[in-house]
Amino acid sequence: MTIQNNVSLKPFNTFGIDVKAASYCNISTVTELRETLEKQHHNSLFVLGGGSNMLLTKDIEALVLHINLKGIEVVSETDNIVIVRAMAGENWHEFVLWCINNNYGGIENLSLIPGNVGTAPIQNIGAYGVELKDVFVSCEAINIKNQETRTFTKQECKFDYRESVFKQELAGQYIITSVNFELSKINHKLHMDYGAIKEQLGVSLVGNPTIQDISKAVIAIRQSKLPDPKDIGNSGSFFKNPIISKEQFEKLQESFPEAPNYKISDSEIKVPAGWLIETAGFKGKRFNDYGVHKKQALVLVNYGNANGNDIFELAKLIQKTVKRIFDIDIETEVNII
């Protein structure tokens, strides 16, 4: 366990923003994490996982703890169900592929989502009709102040759309070290309701799809729309899809009858943020070294050496324009730091 000073975080965030950490420590075991927290309790700390859900706008004047805890194991199983524990530093997509290779079903729709396992519950990641909470059993986390380990149940995590207790009342208080998932071994429940998946399976001429087929379809869809952070700096979907009242949606339809929508309840409608941003004219727009991706308006990109403030100002301009045109507020999904 070594603490380094003045370390560039460019390799550790998917936007590829070059900011410096005052000090940096790679954490590879729970013991290292607990000892570091105990020794550094008087210092300010910054917890870094996969670096995929953040926009860094300034140098980090703190000790950056890079959580690289590794390991996947089967905790228990029956004929139908398996409980799998994955450590926080495992790459999310690689974990999904591990599950699929073992014919464990439930997270195939979440293929190719960037980030690590440990940050997945914080955001309650989701895609194509599936959310993390659908397979979540519990997670273990260490209290930053007293280094005690606590197990959080699904109920205690208070999951909501891209929300959890770790983003709300317990924000900055715990570091997740492992997550337990309940997955199926047989009779997998496939989620193919999203038209894009059905369409992709049709293209692939898949008649009786397996979880492997669903994963391949999701990967193909995401690769066709979303840039690889290794090629173009980005953090995936930058904005949440807004949920508005039925009355507000009916007002929107008066001017935009073609507006796509998804019914959440009798009183709430979800409107795709990507459609709002594209209709507002931002899709494909480039400003020097940053802009909006040409294939997906939800994705803000760093084409080279943009700084975080450039991208943040673009995000605020998009929010302001969407509000002016549609009278709808869109929130960032990415954490601005």
C-alpha positions as CSV (number, residue, x, y, z in Angstrom):
1,M,0.0,0.0,0.0
2,T,1.7,3.1,-1.3
3,I,0.5,6.7,-1.3
4,Q,1.7,8.7,-4.3
5,N,1.6,12.5,-4.7
6,N,0.4,14.7,-7.6
7,V,-1.0,11.9,-9.7
8,S,-2.9,12.5,-12.9
9,L,-6.4,11.0,-12.9
10,K,-6.7,11.0,-16.7
11,P,-6.3,7.2,-17.0
12,F,-8.8,6.6,-14.3
13,N,-11.9,8.4,-15.6
14,T,-13.7,7.5,-18.8
15,F,-14.1,11.2,-19.9
16,G,-10.3,11.3,-20.0
17,I,-10.1,14.6,-18.1
18,D,-6.6,15.4,-17.0
19,V,-6.9,16.6,-13.4
20,K,-4.4,15.9,-10.6
21,A,-5.0,14.1,-7.3
22,A,-3.0,15.7,-4.4
23,S,-2.4,12.1,-3.3
24,Y,-3.4,8.7,-4.6
25,C,-3.6,5.2,-3.2
26,N,-4.5,1.9,-5.0
27,I,-6.6,-0.3,-2.7
28,S,-6.6,-4.0,-3.5
29,T,-7.8,-5.6,-0.2
30,V,-10.4,-4.9,2.4
31,T,-7.7,-4.9,5.0
32,E,-5.8,-2.2,3.1
33,L,-8.9,-0.2,2.9
34,R,-9.7,-0.4,6.6
35,E,-6.1,0.4,7.6
36,T,-5.9,3.4,5.2
37,L,-9.2,4.8,6.5
38,E,-8.0,4.4,10.1
39,K,-4.6,6.1,9.4
40,Q,-6.1,8.9,7.2
41,H,-9.2,9.6,9.2
42,H,-8.1,13.3,9.7
43,N,-7.6,13.9,5.9
44,S,-10.2,14.5,3.3
45,L,-10.9,11.5,1.1
46,F,-12.1,10.9,-2.5
47,V,-13.4,7.4,-3.4
48,L,-12.7,6.4,-7.0
49,G,-14.2,3.2,-8.6
50,G,-14.3,2.7,-12.3
51,G,-14.4,6.4,-13.0
52,S,-17.3,6.0,-15.4
53,N,-20.0,8.1,-13.8
54,M,-18.2,11.3,-13.1
55,L,-17.1,14.6,-14.7
56,L,-14.0,16.0,-13.1
57,T,-13.9,19.8,-13.3
58,K,-11.0,20.5,-10.9
59,D,-8.0,19.0,-9.2
60,I,-8.8,16.7,-6.3
61,E,-7.2,18.2,-3.2
62,A,-7.7,15.0,-1.2
63,L,-6.4,11.5,-0.9
64,V,-7.9,9.5,-3.8
65,L,-8.7,5.9,-2.7
66,H,-8.9,3.8,-5.9
67,I,-11.0,0.8,-5.0
68,N,-9.6,-2.3,-6.9
69,L,-11.0,-5.1,-4.8
70,K,-11.2,-8.3,-7.0
71,G,-13.0,-11.6,-6.8
72,I,-16.2,-13.4,-7.8
73,E,-17.6,-16.4,-5.9
74,V,-20.8,-18.4,-5.6
75,V,-22.2,-18.0,-2.1
76,S,-25.1,-20.5,-2.3
77,E,-27.3,-22.1,-4.8
78,T,-30.3,-24.3,-5.4
79,D,-31.5,-26.1,-8.5
80,N,-33.0,-22.8,-9.8
81,I,-31.2,-19.9,-8.1
82,V,-27.6,-18.9,-7.4
83,I,-26.3,-16.2,-5.1
84,V,-23.1,-14.7,-6.5
85,R,-20.8,-12.3,-4.6
86,A,-18.7,-9.9,-6.7
87,M,-16.1,-7.6,-5.2
88,A,-16.4,-3.8,-5.7
89,G,-13.4,-3.5,-8.0
90,E,-14.6,-6.0,-10.6
91,N,-15.4,-4.4,-14.0
92,W,-19.2,-4.5,-14.4
93,H,-19.3,-5.8,-18.0
94,E,-16.7,-8.5,-17.3
95,F,-18.8,-9.6,-14.4
96,V,-21.9,-9.8,-16.6
97,L,-19.9,-11.9,-19.1
98,W,-18.7,-14.2,-16.3
99,C,-22.4,-14.7,-15.2
100,I,-23.5,-15.4,-18.8
101,N,-20.6,-17.9,-19.4
102,N,-21.9,-19.7,-16.3
103,N,-25.5,-19.5,-17.6
104,Y,-26.6,-17.3,-14.7
105,G,-29.4,-15.1,-15.9
106,G,-30.8,-11.7,-14.8
107,I,-28.2,-9.1,-15.8
108,E,-27.7,-9.8,-19.5
109,N,-29.7,-6.6,-20.4
110,L,-27.1,-4.7,-18.4
111,S,-24.2,-5.7,-20.7
112,L,-21.6,-3.2,-21.7
113,I,-22.5,-0.6,-19.0
114,P,-19.3,1.1,-18.0
115,G,-18.0,1.1,-14.4
116,N,-17.4,-1.3,-11.6
117,V,-19.5,-3.6,-9.5
118,G,-19.1,-1.4,-6.4
119,T,-20.6,1.7,-7.9
120,A,-23.5,-0.1,-9.6
121,P,-25.8,0.0,-6.5
122,I,-25.1,3.6,-5.8
123,Q,-26.5,4.6,-9.2
124,N,-29.0,1.6,-9.4
125,I,-27.8,1.2,-12.9
126,G,-30.3,0.1,-15.5
127,A,-30.9,-0.5,-19.2
128,Y,-33.5,-2.1,-21.5
129,G,-36.1,-2.8,-18.9
130,V,-33.8,-4.1,-16.2
131,E,-32.4,-2.4,-13.1
132,L,-29.7,-3.5,-10.6
133,K,-32.4,-3.7,-7.9
134,D,-34.1,-6.5,-9.8
135,V,-31.3,-8.9,-8.9
136,F,-29.8,-7.2,-5.8
137,V,-29.7,-9.1,-2.6
138,S,-27.3,-7.1,-0.4
139,C,-24.0,-5.3,-0.3
140,E,-21.2,-5.0,2.3
141,A,-19.8,-1.5,2.9
142,I,-17.3,0.0,5.3
143,N,-18.1,3.0,7.3
144,I,-15.5,5.7,6.5
145,K,-15.5,7.2,10.0
146,N,-15.2,4.1,12.2
147,Q,-14.2,1.4,9.7
148,E,-17.1,-0.9,10.7
149,T,-18.6,-3.2,8.2
150,R,-22.3,-3.1,7.5
151,T,-24.5,-5.2,5.3
152,F,-27.2,-3.3,3.5
153,T,-30.4,-5.2,2.4
154,K,-32.3,-4.2,-0.7
155,Q,-34.9,-2.4,1.4
156,E,-32.2,-0.4,3.2
157,C,-30.6,0.7,-0.1
158,K,-33.9,2.6,-0.9
159,F,-33.5,2.1,-4.7
160,D,-35.3,4.4,-7.1
161,Y,-34.7,5.5,-10.7
162,R,-30.9,6.0,-10.7
163,E,-31.0,6.6,-7.0
164,S,-30.1,4.9,-3.8
165,V,-29.4,5.7,-0.1
166,F,-25.8,6.0,-1.0
167,K,-26.6,9.1,-3.2
168,Q,-28.9,10.6,-0.6
169,E,-28.8,10.5,3.2
170,L,-25.7,8.2,3.4
171,A,-23.7,10.0,0.6
172,G,-20.0,10.0,1.4
173,Q,-20.4,7.9,4.5
174,Y,-19.7,4.3,3.2
175,I,-17.5,2.5,0.7
176,I,-19.1,-0.5,-0.9
177,T,-16.7,-3.5,-0.8
178,S,-18.9,-6.3,-2.3
179,V,-22.3,-7.0,-3.8
180,N,-24.5,-10.1,-3.7
181,F,-26.8,-10.9,-6.6
182,E,-29.6,-13.4,-7.0
183,L,-29.5,-14.9,-10.5
184,S,-31.4,-17.7,-12.3
185,K,-29.8,-21.0,-13.3
186,I,-32.8,-22.3,-15.4
187,N,-36.0,-21.0,-16.8
188,H,-34.5,-17.5,-17.3
189,K,-36.9,-14.7,-17.4
190,L,-35.9,-12.8,-20.6
191,H,-36.6,-9.1,-20.9
192,M,-37.2,-8.3,-24.6
193,D,-39.9,-5.6,-24.3
194,Y,-37.8,-2.8,-25.6
195,G,-38.3,-2.6,-29.4
196,A,-34.6,-2.3,-30.1
197,I,-33.8,-5.7,-28.6
198,K,-36.6,-7.4,-30.5
199,E,-35.4,-5.7,-33.7
200,Q,-31.8,-6.7,-33.1
201,L,-32.8,-10.3,-32.5
202,G,-34.8,-10.2,-35.7
203,V,-31.7,-9.0,-37.5
204,S,-29.8,-11.9,-36.1
205,L,-32.5,-14.3,-36.9
206,V,-32.8,-15.6,-33.4
207,G,-36.0,-17.5,-32.8
208,N,-35.7,-18.8,-29.3
209,P,-33.2,-16.4,-27.6
210,T,-31.0,-17.3,-24.7
211,I,-29.4,-15.0,-22.2
212,Q,-26.3,-15.1,-24.4
213,D,-28.4,-13.8,-27.4
214,I,-29.9,-11.0,-25.3
215,S,-26.5,-9.9,-24.2
216,K,-25.1,-10.0,-27.7
217,A,-28.2,-8.0,-28.9
218,V,-27.7,-5.3,-26.2
219,I,-23.9,-5.1,-26.9
220,A,-24.7,-4.6,-30.6
221,I,-27.2,-1.9,-29.9
222,R,-24.9,-0.1,-27.5
223,Q,-21.9,-0.3,-29.8
224,S,-24.0,1.1,-32.7
225,K,-25.1,4.1,-30.6
226,L,-22.5,4.8,-27.9
227,P,-18.8,5.6,-28.3
228,D,-16.2,3.5,-26.7
229,P,-14.5,5.5,-23.9
230,K,-11.1,4.1,-25.1
231,D,-11.7,5.9,-28.4
232,I,-13.7,9.0,-27.4
233,G,-13.9,10.2,-23.8
234,N,-17.4,9.9,-22.4
235,S,-19.4,8.8,-19.4
236,G,-22.3,7.1,-21.2
237,S,-25.7,8.7,-20.7
238,F,-25.1,12.1,-19.2
239,F,-28.7,13.0,-18.4
240,K,-31.6,11.1,-16.7
241,N,-34.8,10.6,-18.6
242,P,-37.3,13.0,-17.0
243,I,-40.5,11.8,-15.4
244,I,-43.3,14.3,-15.8
245,S,-47.0,14.5,-14.8
246,K,-49.6,13.3,-17.2
247,E,-50.9,16.9,-17.5
248,Q,-47.4,18.2,-18.3
249,F,-47.1,15.5,-21.0
250,E,-50.5,16.4,-22.5
251,K,-49.3,20.0,-22.8
252,L,-46.1,18.8,-24.4
253,Q,-48.1,16.8,-27.0
254,E,-49.9,19.9,-28.1
255,S,-46.7,21.2,-29.6
256,F,-44.9,17.9,-30.2
257,P,-47.5,15.2,-30.9
258,E,-44.6,12.9,-32.0
259,A,-43.0,12.9,-28.5
260,P,-42.0,9.4,-27.5
261,N,-43.1,8.4,-24.0
262,Y,-43.3,5.5,-21.5
263,K,-46.1,5.3,-19.0
264,I,-44.8,5.0,-15.4
265,S,-48.1,5.2,-13.7
266,D,-51.6,6.6,-14.2
267,S,-50.2,10.0,-13.3
268,E,-46.6,9.9,-14.5
269,I,-44.9,9.7,-17.9
270,K,-41.2,9.2,-18.8
271,V,-39.9,11.2,-21.8
272,P,-36.6,10.2,-23.3
273,A,-34.0,12.9,-22.6
274,G,-32.2,11.9,-25.8
275,W,-35.2,12.9,-27.9
276,L,-35.5,16.2,-26.1
277,I,-31.8,17.0,-26.6
278,E,-31.9,16.0,-30.2
279,T,-35.1,17.9,-31.0
280,A,-33.4,20.9,-29.3
281,G,-30.7,20.7,-32.0
282,F,-27.7,19.5,-30.0
283,K,-27.2,16.0,-31.5
284,G,-23.8,15.9,-33.2
285,K,-22.8,19.5,-32.3
286,R,-19.2,20.0,-31.7
287,F,-17.5,22.8,-29.8
288,N,-13.7,22.7,-30.3
289,D,-12.6,19.5,-28.4
290,Y,-15.9,18.6,-26.9
291,G,-19.6,18.2,-27.9
292,V,-22.6,15.9,-28.2
293,H,-22.2,12.5,-29.8
294,K,-23.4,12.2,-33.4
295,K,-25.3,9.0,-32.8
296,Q,-26.7,9.5,-29.3
297,A,-27.7,12.9,-28.0
298,L,-27.6,11.7,-24.4
299,V,-23.8,11.3,-24.6
300,L,-21.5,14.3,-24.1
301,V,-18.0,13.6,-25.4
302,N,-14.4,14.7,-25.0
303,Y,-12.8,14.5,-28.5
304,G,-9.3,15.1,-27.1
305,N,-8.1,17.6,-24.5
306,A,-11.2,19.3,-23.3
307,N,-11.5,20.2,-19.6
308,G,-14.3,19.3,-17.3
309,N,-15.6,22.8,-17.1
310,D,-16.1,23.0,-20.9
311,I,-18.3,19.9,-20.8
312,F,-20.1,21.1,-17.7
313,E,-21.0,24.4,-19.3
314,L,-22.3,22.5,-22.4
315,A,-24.5,20.4,-20.1
316,K,-25.9,23.5,-18.4
317,L,-26.6,25.1,-21.9
318,I,-28.5,21.9,-22.9
319,Q,-30.5,21.9,-19.7
320,K,-31.4,25.6,-20.2
321,T,-32.4,25.1,-23.8
322,V,-34.5,22.0,-23.1
323,K,-36.3,23.9,-20.3
324,R,-37.0,26.9,-22.6
325,I,-38.3,24.8,-25.5
326,F,-40.2,22.0,-23.6
327,D,-40.6,23.4,-20.1
328,I,-39.0,20.2,-18.8
329,D,-36.1,20.0,-16.4
330,I,-33.5,17.3,-17.2
331,E,-31.1,16.3,-14.4
332,T,-27.6,15.0,-14.9
333,E,-27.0,11.3,-14.3
334,V,-23.3,11.9,-14.1
335,N,-21.8,13.2,-10.9
336,I,-20.2,16.7,-11.4
337,I,-17.0,17.0,-9.2
